[in-house]
Amino acid sequence: MSDSPVIVVHNADRQRYELRDGDTVVGYTQYHPDGDVQLVFDHTEVDNAYTGRGLSSTLVRFALDDVRARGKRVVPICAIVDAYIEKHPEYRDIAD
């Protein structure tokens, strides 16, 4: 672990949002497009060394905010994304 804060970035080439500690990817949530509007989120993981810090919530919130800003919708097949939306009803309007 570095001393720098863990950040979230959208890696469009790999179709995922990544948690990065410096140059190291320490977690991600991946998606694949289904048509022009829907993004199907099917897997999320965070490195064990980084669990317990709320990073999966930070990651999913960033992804959902970005999806909304891009005018897209979410299909939350991943249990982590689905649970986040259930706990945060402000995102239900973009979930299918």
N, C-alpha and C positions, 0 to 999 in steps of 0.2 A: 504494500500500500504506500502510495506517495503522500506527501503533505498537501498536495493540491486538492481542491474539492472535486468530487465526482460530478461530472457533467453529463447531460443527455444531448445526443445529436441524432438527426435523422440521416441514416445512410440509405438513400434511395436506391443506389446501385444494388444493395444486398436485400432490399425490401424489409428493412427493420429499423427500429429505433434502438440506439445503443447507450448504455451507461459506460462512460470512459473515465478511468483514473489515469490521467496523463495520456499516454499513447496506448494504454492497455484497455481492451474491451472487457468489462467485468460483469456485464449483463446485457440482455437485449429482449425485445419483444418483436416477433417477426409477423409479417402479414403477406398476403398475396391478394392482388386485385381480383374482383369478381364483377366484371362489367366495367363501366366507366365511373361509377359512383361508390360502390362498396369496396371496403378493404376488410378481408377476413383475417382476423388476428387469431393465430392457431398455436402459438407457443411463446412462453416467457420464461426466462431463467436469470438468476443472479448468482454469481460465484459465492460459494459458501463462506468465504472470508469476509464477504460484504453483507451478509444477512443480518437482520435485526436492526437495521439503520433506516428503515422506511424507504429504501431505494426503489423497490418494485412499485410502490405507490407513486413516487416521483417520476419514474419512467413511464408508467401508464398514463398519469395525468398529462405529462408532456405530449405523449403520442395522441391522446384524445383531443387536446387543445389544438394540436397541429392538424389533425384530421378535420376538425370543425373549421379551422381557418382556411383550409383548402377546399371547403364545400363538399367534403366526402362524408360517407357513412361507415359505421363499424358493424361488423358481424363478429361478436365476441365468442368464438369457439374455445379459446383459451380460458381455463377456469380462473386465472388471476385477473384477466381483463374483465370477464363477466362479473366476478365478485366485486371488483372496483366500481363498476357501473351500478351494481345493486346498492352499494353503500353510498354512492354519490349520484342521486337521482338527477342532478343537473346535466348529466351526460346521456340520459335516456332518450332525449330527443334526436340523437344521432345514431342510436343503436337499433339494429334490425334483428 
